């Protein structure tokens, strides 16, 4: 009974908050992406493969983006002032838009190389099913995370959702290339690279939207905060006069 109570207290302390759960799951995703990026970089250098190296650059940028967002999340958790916290969250959101643009550019280089040179690593055997499962799992979690956290108006959590969506779409592109190649399609790499470049453009547009969309919301939020502070002061003054 004591153990059950202890585990329950641990759960509510670390995972009782939806935002904390989202951040924790993203830490696990960060570790996986970091291992993937470092592994591809090592293979690229060892095999002198430009495709592996360009892929590694994409994954390492993804890790840097997600890592700095998670770090800032822990920083905001320790801030007492709601106004200062929200200001930092908006800064992280806009910086996340910049990282999303970098991810779009870096992945477009991967796809452009695939289109022009036909240089890509195609998985074979049972690994194909593992890659497909991972890709669709990422997409399901990205969609579920967006839906489950739709009521959480936290710019940092929104940034993580955007990054996860980007990661999921890249995995889908890799899966498409692998499955089409298995079926013997002569245009497998061409169509997959074009689809990937289209996704890269979408990533960049999402990044630009993130960098500029929140400015108006920030102004409205600051106005609302000021109005709220004025109302609180008025209430306090009214209580003082009543006393």
Backbone as numpy.savetxt, mean C-alpha at the origin, in Angstrom:
# Nx Ny Nz CAx CAy CAz Cx Cy Cz
-8.28 -20.43 32.85 -9.11 -19.22 32.85 -8.25 -17.96 32.85
-7.19 -18.00 33.67 -6.28 -16.86 33.71 -5.59 -16.67 32.36
-5.21 -17.82 31.74 -4.55 -17.74 30.43 -5.50 -17.15 29.39
-6.78 -17.55 29.44 -7.76 -17.01 28.49 -7.94 -15.51 28.68
-8.00 -15.09 29.94 -8.12 -13.66 30.22 -6.90 -12.89 29.77
-5.73 -13.49 29.96 -4.47 -12.85 29.56 -4.41 -12.70 28.03
-4.78 -13.78 27.32 -4.77 -13.72 25.86 -5.78 -12.71 25.34
-6.92 -12.64 26.01 -7.93 -11.67 25.60 -7.45 -10.24 25.79
-6.74 -10.00 26.89 -6.21 -8.66 27.14 -5.13 -8.31 26.12
-4.31 -9.30 25.74 -3.28 -9.08 24.72 -3.94 -8.74 23.39
-5.01 -9.48 23.07 -5.72 -9.23 21.80 -6.27 -7.81 21.74
-6.95 -7.38 22.79 -7.54 -6.04 22.77 -6.47 -4.96 22.83
-5.32 -5.27 23.43 -4.26 -4.26 23.53 -3.60 -4.03 22.18
-3.34 -5.11 21.45 -2.61 -4.99 20.19 -3.51 -5.06 18.95
-4.64 -5.79 19.02 -5.44 -6.02 17.84 -6.88 -5.57 18.01
-7.21 -4.94 19.11 -8.58 -4.50 19.34 -9.00 -3.36 18.44
-8.03 -2.62 17.92 -8.30 -1.48 17.04 -8.14 -1.91 15.58
-9.11 -1.56 14.74 -9.05 -1.96 13.33 -7.82 -1.39 12.62
-7.49 -0.16 12.96 -6.32 0.45 12.33 -5.05 -0.27 12.74
-4.95 -0.67 14.01 -3.78 -1.41 14.46 -3.68 -2.76 13.77
-4.82 -3.43 13.57 -4.81 -4.71 12.88 -4.34 -4.55 11.44
-4.83 -3.50 10.78 -4.41 -3.23 9.41 -2.91 -2.98 9.33
-2.40 -2.20 10.27 -0.96 -1.91 10.30 -0.15 -3.18 10.54
-0.63 -4.04 11.45 0.10 -5.27 11.77 0.15 -6.20 10.56
-0.96 -6.35 9.86 -0.97 -7.19 8.67 -0.04 -6.63 7.60
0.06 -5.32 7.53 0.96 -4.71 6.55 2.43 -4.90 6.92
2.71 -5.05 8.21 4.08 -5.37 8.62 4.48 -6.73 8.06
3.57 -7.71 8.16 3.85 -9.04 7.60 4.04 -8.97 6.09
3.20 -8.18 5.43 3.33 -8.01 3.98 4.65 -7.33 3.62
5.07 -6.37 4.45 6.34 -5.69 4.22 7.51 -6.67 4.27
7.49 -7.56 5.23 8.57 -8.55 5.37 8.63 -9.44 4.11
7.46 -9.89 3.64 7.42 -10.75 2.46 7.95 -10.02 1.23
7.52 -8.76 1.05 7.99 -7.98 -0.10 9.48 -7.69 -0.02
10.00 -7.47 1.20 11.42 -7.22 1.36 12.24 -8.45 0.98
11.79 -9.62 1.44 12.49 -10.86 1.08 12.44 -11.09 -0.43
11.28 -10.81 -1.03 11.14 -10.97 -2.49 12.07 -10.02 -3.24
12.09 -8.75 -2.82 12.93 -7.76 -3.50 14.41 -8.08 -3.37
14.87 -8.42 -2.17 16.28 -8.74 -1.97 16.66 -10.00 -2.73
15.75 -10.99 -2.71 16.02 -12.23 -3.44 16.15 -11.99 -4.94
15.28 -11.17 -5.51 15.36 -10.88 -6.94 16.59 -10.06 -7.28
16.99 -9.18 -6.37 18.20 -8.39 -6.61 19.43 -9.29 -6.63
19.49 -10.23 -5.69 20.63 -11.16 -5.65 20.65 -12.03 -6.91
19.48 -12.53 -7.32 19.42 -13.34 -8.54 19.79 -12.51 -9.77
19.33 -11.26 -9.78 19.65 -10.41 -10.92 21.13 -10.15 -11.06
21.80 -9.92 -9.93 23.24 -9.68 -9.98 23.98 -10.97 -10.33
23.55 -12.10 -9.75 24.22 -13.39 -9.98 24.04 -13.86 -11.42
22.82 -13.70 -11.96 22.53 -14.16 -13.32 22.72 -13.08 -14.37
23.09 -11.88 -13.92 23.22 -10.72 -14.82 21.93 -10.51 -15.62
20.81 -10.59 -14.88 19.50 -10.47 -15.50 18.92 -9.09 -15.23
18.71 -8.33 -16.30 18.11 -7.01 -16.16 16.68 -7.08 -15.68
15.97 -8.16 -16.06 14.57 -8.29 -15.66 14.46 -8.47 -14.15
15.31 -9.30 -13.58 15.28 -9.50 -12.13 15.67 -8.21 -11.40
16.64 -7.49 -11.93 17.10 -6.27 -11.26 16.02 -5.20 -11.29
15.36 -5.01 -12.45 14.31 -4.00 -12.53 13.12 -4.39 -11.63
12.83 -5.68 -11.57 11.78 -6.14 -10.65 12.15 -5.87 -9.20
13.42 -6.10 -8.88 13.89 -5.86 -7.51 13.76 -4.40 -7.14
14.04 -3.50 -8.08 13.91 -2.06 -7.82 12.46 -1.72 -7.46
11.53 -2.30 -8.22 10.11 -2.06 -7.93 9.77 -2.50 -6.51
10.17 -3.72 -6.14 9.83 -4.26 -4.82 10.50 -3.48 -3.70
11.71 -3.01 -3.93 12.41 -2.26 -2.89 11.76 -0.89 -2.69
11.31 -0.25 -3.78 10.57 1.01 -3.65 9.27 0.77 -2.89
8.60 -0.36 -3.19 7.38 -0.72 -2.49 7.63 -0.87 -0.99
8.76 -1.51 -0.65 9.10 -1.71 0.77 9.40 -0.38 1.47
10.12 0.50 0.80 10.44 1.80 1.38 9.16 2.59 1.61
8.26 2.57 0.62 6.99 3.29 0.75 6.17 2.76 1.92
6.01 1.45 1.98 5.20 0.87 3.05 5.88 1.03 4.40
7.20 0.91 4.44 7.94 1.05 5.69 7.81 2.44 6.29
7.93 3.47 5.46 7.84 4.82 6.00 6.42 5.15 6.43
5.42 4.58 5.74 4.03 4.81 6.16 3.77 4.16 7.51
4.25 2.93 7.70 4.06 2.24 8.97 4.81 2.93 10.11
5.99 3.46 9.79 6.75 4.19 10.81 5.99 5.44 11.26
5.45 6.17 10.31 4.70 7.38 10.65 3.42 7.04 11.40
2.87 5.86 11.13 1.67 5.45 11.86 1.98 5.30 13.34
3.12 4.70 13.67 3.51 4.56 15.07 3.80 5.92 15.70
4.31 6.85 14.90 4.58 8.19 15.41 3.27 8.90 15.76
2.28 8.82 14.86 1.00 9.50 15.11 0.27 8.91 16.31
0.49 7.63 16.58 -0.18 7.00 17.72 0.25 7.63 19.04
1.46 8.20 19.05 1.98 8.79 20.28 1.70 10.29 20.39
1.05 10.87 19.38 0.78 12.30 19.39 -0.52 12.59 20.12
-0.51 13.62 20.94 -1.68 13.98 21.74 -2.62 14.95 21.02
-2.05 15.83 20.20 -2.86 16.84 19.54 -3.53 16.26 18.28
-4.86 16.22 18.22 -5.55 15.71 17.02 -5.21 16.50 15.76
-5.06 17.81 15.92 -4.76 18.66 14.76 -3.38 18.36 14.20
-2.38 18.25 15.09 -1.04 17.93 14.63 -0.97 16.52 14.05
-1.72 15.59 14.65 -1.73 14.22 14.15 -2.30 14.17 12.73
-3.42 14.87 12.55 -4.05 14.85 11.23 -3.17 15.54 10.17
-2.47 16.59 10.60 -1.57 17.27 9.67 -0.45 16.34 9.21
0.10 15.56 10.13 1.15 14.59 9.78 0.58 13.48 8.91
-0.63 13.03 9.21 -1.25 11.99 8.41 -1.45 12.44 6.97
-1.84 13.70 6.78 -2.01 14.23 5.43 -0.68 14.31 4.69
0.37 14.67 5.43 1.70 14.72 4.82 2.12 13.33 4.35
1.87 12.32 5.17 2.18 10.94 4.80 1.36 10.52 3.59
0.11 10.92 3.55 -0.78 10.58 2.43 -0.23 11.15 1.11
0.18 12.41 1.15 0.70 13.04 -0.07 2.04 12.42 -0.47
2.87 12.12 0.53 4.14 11.47 0.24 3.89 10.07 -0.34
2.84 9.41 0.16 2.47 8.11 -0.40 2.08 8.23 -1.86
1.44 9.33 -2.24 1.13 9.56 -3.64 2.37 9.66 -4.49
3.40 10.33 -3.97 4.68 10.42 -4.68 5.30 9.03 -4.85
5.27 8.23 -3.79 5.80 6.88 -3.88 5.01 6.05 -4.89
3.70 6.27 -4.95 2.88 5.53 -5.90 3.27 5.88 -7.34
3.59 7.15 -7.58 4.08 7.55 -8.90 5.41 6.87 -9.21
6.30 6.80 -8.22 7.58 6.11 -8.42 7.37 4.63 -8.72
6.41 4.02 -8.02 6.11 2.62 -8.29 5.58 2.44 -9.71
4.74 3.37 -10.15 4.22 3.29 -11.50 5.32 3.41 -12.55
6.23 4.34 -12.34 7.34 4.53 -13.29 8.26 3.32 -13.30
8.62 2.82 -12.10 9.54 1.68 -12.02 8.92 0.43 -12.65
7.63 0.21 -12.41 7.01 -0.98 -12.99 6.79 -0.83 -14.49
6.60 0.39 -14.96 6.49 0.60 -16.40 7.80 0.24 -17.10
8.94 0.45 -16.40 10.22 0.05 -16.96 10.32 -1.47 -17.07
9.79 -2.17 -16.08 9.77 -3.63 -16.12 8.94 -4.11 -17.32
7.75 -3.52 -17.48 6.86 -3.93 -18.56 7.41 -3.52 -19.93
8.04 -2.36 -20.00 8.61 -1.91 -21.28 9.74 -2.85 -21.70
10.54 -3.27 -20.75 11.62 -4.23 -21.06 11.03 -5.55 -21.53
9.95 -5.97 -20.86 9.28 -7.22 -21.25 8.72 -7.12 -22.66
8.17 -5.95 -23.00 7.56 -5.76 -24.32 8.61 -5.69 -25.44
9.68 -4.95 -25.20 10.69 -4.72 -26.25 11.66 -5.88 -26.40
12.06 -6.47 -25.28 13.11 -7.50 -25.31 12.52 -8.90 -25.13
11.34 -8.98 -24.52 10.77 -10.29 -24.22 11.51 -10.97 -23.09
12.09 -10.14 -22.22 12.91 -10.64 -21.12 12.04 -10.76 -19.88
11.70 -12.01 -19.52 10.88 -12.23 -18.34 11.11 -13.64 -17.83
10.97 -13.81 -16.53 11.10 -15.13 -15.92 9.71 -15.74 -15.80
9.51 -16.88 -16.43 8.21 -17.55 -16.43 8.27 -18.76 -15.51
7.37 -18.80 -14.58 7.32 -19.92 -13.63 6.76 -21.17 -14.31
7.21 -22.32 -13.86 6.78 -23.57 -14.44 6.38 -24.56 -13.34
5.65 -25.62 -13.76 5.27 -26.67 -12.84 4.26 -26.21 -11.80
4.37 -26.79 -10.62 3.43 -26.48 -9.54 3.60 -25.08 -8.99
4.75 -24.44 -9.29 4.99 -23.08 -8.82 3.95 -22.12 -9.41
3.47 -22.48 -10.61 2.47 -21.63 -11.27 1.23 -21.48 -10.39
0.79 -22.59 -9.80 -0.41 -22.55 -8.97 -0.16 -21.77 -7.68
1.06 -21.86 -7.16 1.40 -21.10 -5.95 1.38 -19.61 -6.26
1.99 -19.23 -7.40 2.04 -17.82 -7.81 0.62 -17.29 -8.03
-0.22 -18.09 -8.69 -1.59 -17.66 -8.95 -2.37 -17.49 -7.64
-2.18 -18.43 -6.72 -2.88 -18.35 -5.43 -2.46 -17.11 -4.66
-1.16 -16.83 -4.65 -0.65 -15.65 -3.95 -1.20 -14.38 -4.56
-1.23 -14.33 -5.90 -1.70 -13.13 -6.59 -3.16 -12.84 -6.28
-4.01 -13.86 -6.39 -5.44 -13.64 -6.13 -5.71 -13.43 -4.65
-4.89 -14.03 -3.79 -5.03 -13.77 -2.35 -4.73 -12.31 -2.04
-3.67 -11.77 -2.64 -3.33 -10.36 -2.47 -4.48 -9.47 -2.92
-5.07 -9.82 -4.08 -6.16 -9.01 -4.61 -7.39 -9.07 -3.69
-7.71 -10.27 -3.19 -8.84 -10.42 -2.30 -8.63 -9.62 -1.02
-7.42 -9.70 -0.45 -7.14 -8.96 0.78 -7.16 -7.45 0.53
-6.68 -7.02 -0.65 -6.70 -5.58 -0.96 -8.13 -5.07 -1.07
-8.99 -5.85 -1.76 -10.39 -5.45 -1.91 -11.10 -5.51 -0.56
-10.86 -6.59 0.20 -11.50 -6.71 1.52 -11.04 -5.60 2.46
-9.73 -5.29 2.45 -9.22 -4.23 3.30 -9.83 -2.89 2.98
-10.04 -2.63 1.68 -10.68 -1.38 1.27 -12.12 -1.32 1.75
-12.83 -2.45 1.63 -14.24 -2.48 2.04 -14.38 -2.44 3.55
-13.57 -3.23 4.25 -13.69 -3.33 5.71 -13.32 -2.03 6.40
-12.39 -1.27 5.80 -11.91 -0.04 6.44 -12.48 1.21 5.77
-13.60 1.03 5.07 -14.15 2.17 4.32 -14.64 3.28 5.25
-14.94 2.96 6.51 -15.42 3.96 7.45 -14.29 4.61 8.25
-13.06 4.11 8.05 -11.92 4.67 8.78 -11.32 5.81 7.96
-11.60 7.03 8.36 -11.13 8.19 7.61 -9.74 8.59 8.10
-8.81 7.66 7.96 -7.43 7.89 8.37 -6.56 7.92 7.12
-5.91 9.05 6.82 -5.10 9.14 5.60 -3.99 8.09 5.52
-3.42 7.70 6.66 -2.34 6.70 6.64 -2.90 5.34 6.24
-4.03 4.95 6.80 -4.65 3.68 6.43 -5.04 3.70 4.96
-5.53 4.84 4.47 -5.87 4.98 3.05 -4.63 4.80 2.18
-3.50 5.31 2.63 -2.25 5.15 1.89 -1.85 3.69 1.81
-1.97 2.97 2.92 -1.65 1.54 2.91 -2.57 0.78 1.96
-3.84 1.16 1.91 -4.78 0.49 1.01 -4.37 0.70 -0.44
-3.96 1.91 -0.78 -3.52 2.20 -2.15 -2.28 1.38 -2.52
-1.33 1.30 -1.61 -0.10 0.54 -1.86 -0.41 -0.95 -2.02
-1.31 -1.47 -1.18 -1.68 -2.88 -1.27 -2.39 -3.18 -2.59
-3.22 -2.26 -3.04 -3.89 -2.43 -4.33 -2.87 -2.49 -5.46
-1.87 -1.62 -5.39 -0.80 -1.63 -6.40 -0.07 -2.96 -6.41
0.29 -3.45 -5.23 0.99 -4.73 -5.12 0.15 -5.86 -5.69
-1.15 -5.84 -5.41 -2.04 -6.90 -5.89 -2.14 -6.89 -7.42
-2.26 -5.71 -8.02 -2.39 -5.62 -9.46 -1.12 -6.09 -10.16
0.04 -5.80 -9.60 1.31 -6.27 -10.19 1.36 -7.79 -10.15
0.90 -8.39 -9.06 0.87 -9.85 -8.96 -0.06 -10.45 -10.00
-1.17 -9.77 -10.28 -2.11 -10.26 -11.29 -1.46 -10.24 -12.68
-0.67 -9.20 -12.97 0.02 -9.11 -14.26 0.99 -10.28 -14.42
1.75 -10.59 -13.37 2.70 -11.71 -13.42 1.95 -13.02 -13.63
0.83 -13.18 -12.95 0.03 -14.40 -13.11 -0.51 -14.53 -14.52
-0.97 -13.42 -15.08 -1.49 -13.44 -16.45 -0.41 -13.90 -17.43
0.79 -13.35 -17.31 1.89 -13.73 -18.21 2.21 -15.22 -18.07
2.21 -15.71 -16.85 2.55 -17.11 -16.61 1.49 -18.04 -17.20
0.21 -17.74 -16.95 -0.87 -18.60 -17.43 -0.97 -18.59 -18.95
-0.80 -17.42 -19.56 -0.86 -17.35 -21.02 0.31 -18.10 -21.65
1.48 -18.03 -21.03 2.63 -18.77 -21.55 2.41 -20.27 -21.43
1.79 -20.71 -20.33 1.48 -22.13 -20.16 0.55 -22.63 -21.26
-0.35 -21.77 -21.70 -1.30 -22.16 -22.75 -0.71 -22.05 -24.14
0.55 -21.64 -24.22 1.23 -21.56 -25.51 0.87 -20.35 -26.33
0.38 -19.29 -25.70 0.01 -18.09 -26.43 1.26 -17.37 -26.94
1.35 -17.09 -28.25 2.54 -16.42 -28.78 2.64 -14.95 -28.36
1.54 -14.38 -27.91 1.53 -12.97 -27.51 1.42 -12.82 -25.99
1.82 -13.85 -25.26 1.67 -13.82 -23.79 2.41 -12.64 -23.17
3.69 -12.47 -23.54 4.49 -11.40 -22.94 4.05 -10.03 -23.44
3.66 -9.95 -24.73 3.25 -8.66 -25.28 1.97 -8.15 -24.59
0.96 -9.02 -24.51 -0.31 -8.58 -23.92 -0.15 -8.30 -22.42
0.66 -9.12 -21.75 0.86 -8.91 -20.31 1.62 -7.63 -20.04
2.62 -7.34 -20.88 3.39 -6.11 -20.69 2.53 -4.88 -20.96
1.64 -4.95 -21.96 0.75 -3.83 -22.24 -0.24 -3.62 -21.09
-0.74 -4.73 -20.55 -1.63 -4.63 -19.39 -0.89 -4.04 -18.20
0.37 -4.45 -18.03 1.18 -3.91 -16.93 1.44 -2.43 -17.10
1.71 -1.98 -18.34 1.94 -0.55 -18.57 0.66 0.25 -18.31
-0.49 -0.34 -18.65 -1.76 0.32 -18.34 -1.95 0.47 -16.83
-1.57 -0.58 -16.09 -1.64 -0.51 -14.62 -0.69 0.56 -14.09
0.50 0.67 -14.71 1.47 1.67 -14.28 0.92 3.08 -14.43
0.22 3.32 -15.55 -0.41 4.63 -15.75 -1.46 4.88 -14.66
-2.22 3.83 -14.34 -3.24 3.95 -13.28 -2.58 4.27 -11.95
-1.45 3.63 -11.64 -0.73 3.91 -10.38 -0.31 5.37 -10.32
0.21 5.87 -11.43 0.66 7.27 -11.46 -0.51 8.22 -11.27
-1.64 7.93 -11.92 -2.83 8.78 -11.77 -3.33 8.76 -10.32
-3.31 7.58 -9.71 -3.71 7.48 -8.30 -2.76 8.30 -7.43
-1.46 8.25 -7.74 -0.49 9.00 -6.97 -0.70 10.50 -7.07
-0.94 10.97 -8.30 -1.19 12.40 -8.50 -2.46 12.83 -7.77
-3.49 11.99 -7.82 -4.74 12.28 -7.12 -4.51 12.38 -5.61
-3.69 11.49 -5.08 -3.39 11.53 -3.66 -2.63 12.79 -3.27
-1.72 13.21 -4.13 -0.88 14.37 -3.80 -1.67 15.67 -3.79
-2.73 15.77 -4.60 -3.43 17.04 -4.74 -4.86 17.03 -4.23
-5.48 15.86 -4.13 -6.90 15.81 -3.77 -7.15 16.27 -2.34
-6.25 15.94 -1.42 -6.50 16.19 -0.01 -6.32 17.64 0.42
-5.83 18.49 -0.47 -5.59 19.89 -0.07 -6.89 20.56 0.33
-7.93 20.36 -0.49 -9.21 20.98 -0.18 -9.81 20.39 1.09
-9.62 19.07 1.25 -10.14 18.42 2.45 -9.40 18.91 3.68
-8.08 19.14 3.51 -7.31 19.64 4.65 -7.81 21.02 5.08
-8.10 21.87 4.10 -8.57 23.21 4.42 -9.92 23.13 5.14
-10.81 22.24 4.66 -12.11 22.10 5.30 -11.96 21.56 6.71
-11.04 20.60 6.86 -10.85 19.99 8.18 -10.32 21.01 9.18
-9.35 21.82 8.76 -8.80 22.83 9.65 -9.87 23.85 10.02
-10.75 24.18 9.06 -11.84 25.11 9.35 -12.79 24.52 10.38
-13.12 23.22 10.20 -14.01 22.55 11.14 -13.39 22.47 12.53
-12.07 22.21 12.59 -11.40 22.15 13.89 -11.43 23.50 14.59
-11.21 24.55 13.82 -11.25 25.89 14.41 -12.66 26.21 14.91
-13.68 25.84 14.11 -15.06 26.08 14.52 -15.39 25.29 15.78
-14.89 24.05 15.83 -15.13 23.22 17.01 -14.49 23.84 18.25
-13.27 24.34 18.10 -12.58 24.98 19.23 -13.33 26.22 19.70
-13.87 27.00 18.75 -14.63 28.19 19.11 -15.89 27.80 19.89
-16.56 26.73 19.43 -17.78 26.28 20.12 -17.47 25.80 21.53
-16.34 25.09 21.67 -15.96 24.60 23.00 -15.67 25.76 23.93
-14.95 26.76 23.42 -14.65 27.94 24.24 -15.95 28.66 24.63
-16.90 28.73 23.69 -18.16 29.40 23.98 -18.94 28.65 25.06
-18.92 27.32 24.96 -19.60 26.52 25.97 -18.97 26.72 27.35
-17.63 26.75 27.37 -16.94 26.94 28.63 -17.26 28.30 29.23
-17.32 29.32 28.35 -17.64 30.66 28.83 -19.07 30.71 29.35
-19.97 29.99 28.67 -21.35 29.95 29.13 -21.49 29.26 30.48
-20.72 28.17 30.66 -20.74 27.48 31.95 -20.21 28.38 33.06
-19.17 29.18 32.71 -18.61 30.10 33.71 -19.60 31.17 34.11
-20.34 31.69 33.12 -21.33 32.72 33.43 -22.49 32.14 34.24
-22.84 30.88 33.90 -23.92 30.25 34.64 -23.52 29.99 36.07
-22.23 29.62 36.28 -21.75 29.42 37.64 -21.69 30.75 38.39
